[in-house]
């Protein structure tokens, strides 16, 4: 059989399309996108942060910050502290975020979340990130 370049290109395109469709179909419902490893234990600040996170952020950012179809995982290399430092989290909550990294749309500003709350949420998210090799 003469397996031409065109055939190979079509085959590759089909495989890629299938993988993309599988990837996105797995994101339906409130299923998280990233399988987050939990640390053995959390600091007191992180536990306080987890409670606030679960009330204010989890609907979009998912259980254990693993992401949903409404918002990205925060336990993700994009949000490592060196690239997305703590001030960015404060800004995101105070002013909202215009979609730029992901296809989920904008994040609204959250008036009910104080900067003290964000500091606790950060303790939680950073401990989760570290447990997943993101520093
Ligand atoms: C209504 C859904 C929604 C809620 C609730 C929400 N977010 Fe977001 N958030 C998003 C989306 C969508 C993005 C991604 C925007 C992009 O980069 O495309 C995002 C991005 C972010 C970013 C990255 C900002 C940047 O500039 O790249 C941070 C940090 C963040 N969210 C923190 C939080 C925290 C903390 C909470 C809870 C206090 C929260 N979010 C609640 C939807 C949400």
Boltz pocket constraint, residues with backbone or C-beta under 6 A from the ligand:
constraints:
  - pocket:
      binder: B
      contacts: [[A, 52], [A, 53], [A, 56], [A, 57], [A, 58], [A, 59], [A, 60], [A, 61], [A, 70], [A, 71], [A, 72], [A, 84], [A, 88], [A, 89], [A, 92], [A, 93], [A, 97], [A, 98], [A, 99], [A, 100], [A, 101], [A, 102], [A, 103], [A, 104], [A, 105], [A, 106], [A, 107], [A, 108], [A, 110], [A, 113], [A, 121]]
      max_distance: 6.0
